[in-house]
Amino acid sequence: NKNVKTIDVRDWNKKKDKNAFIKKKIKEIDGCINKYLASGLSYTSMAPIPFVALFGTRFSKIKINEYYEYENKSSKVKKLNNNLIFPKLRLEVTNKNSNDNYALISVSTTANITEHQYSQFGDCLHYKNRILKPHQNAIYSKIQLFNYSNKIIEQINKISSNEKIKKIYIIFATQSPL
């Protein structure tokens, strides 16, 4: 594709007014979306997860034709395929009887999230999602991507329907399209 647009956010932490910087980048993204909407969009991202999540929301109502991932082994960007066979995203729900007003969703596909890493959230309701052997580029199929994302969205909706829960924390050790 000769119409590749790179939006560089690498030096965001050096900016004095971080909010203004982010707003400027969001406008830049909206401009890209409007410009390329007719030709169909493809998506890949290499940035800190909060940026990927924030900027990815700008694409929520747009059909994305292809997803790409950077492969560490080959240093190439590779298109996600349509393979129907992929690792199952396993779910373990812990602290079901928690009295806390918040919940935690963790997703481990590229690395295991350890107990130490989520201990700061205490004994809240916890939806642990993981594949059996997390590793780089574990998501290689669009069907797999949609399967995983739908499961996580279902969990967010289920937790949100619990009136007691006031806040949901999400921890990801996964690839940017998810």
Disulfide bonds with the S-S distance in Angstrom:
none
